[in-house]
């Protein structure tokens, strides 16, 4: 009897995990991607749980799914159950000194390419039993993943408007104009937004934190329109386009160190200067695994050293915005 009860609990745990993921994302396809399962397998697990409760948990239409009243109740209990699981795991690991588990991290493109490799490599060397999965998107995409609990921690390059999320400053990143070495602005140490607006401009895609900060800065200078001739999805592609003379751009200083050393690009500081925060973003109320607490503490120490030309500290790192 005890054996059968234990087996039922283990089975329900997997079905509940799959249901919980589908309910968070309101998508079988996205849940399958998140859980690294096939969509038919996800559908099967949810149907098993519906058969167990003898009721529907989702209302399905052609293009979307929604939780039924019972599904909403099950989802609320599932949230509490998985939160208790996390607390139990943390408690045991604190007693045993074990730091392990899986962390789901998300980062906007600039941070993922130029900041996180060193940070995560050093963290992994110190905590080899912690596995990390990194998702890369623009700032809007990362914030959305945090809101939907797809990832445990996001690292973004623009202020976050959702007050239900906790935003903790890492450091301030300076943005500079990037021009070809033979460009008329190449000999200048600084340039105003109005001077930059006179030249063809290569912009990041919509939803990019870099783009949002630049647009806001130019609007404050009463320059509503840049002469955008191209929109590209990464700093690397923008640098290549600038090198070929297609236009100028504005990028993080952290992204152009190699090109400055090789003298394939020139930087021109903005007047007035333009800086934006590199910040950690996570759920305020979500119980955090000990591995995530260790990663946050490790990252705070890293941010203190990620300074100088690349990124400078802006205020107290440990304070939430």
Secondary structure, DSSP 8 states (H G I E B T S, - for coil): -HHHHHHHHHHHHHHHHHHHHHHHHT-HHHHHHHHT--HHHHHHHHHHHHHHHTS-SEEE-SS-EEE-HHHHHHHHHHHHHHHHHHHHHHHHHHHHT---EEEEEEEEHHHHHHTHHHHHHHHHHH-TTEEEEEEEE-HHHHHHHHHTTS-SEEEESS----TTEEEEEEEEEEEEEEE-TTSTTTT-SEE-HHHHTTS-EEEE-TT-HHHHHHHHHHHHTT-----EEEEESSHHHHHHHHHTTS-BEEEEGGGSHHHHHHTSSEEEEESS-EEEEEEEEEESSS---HHHHHHHHHHHHHHHHS-TTS-B--S-TT-B-
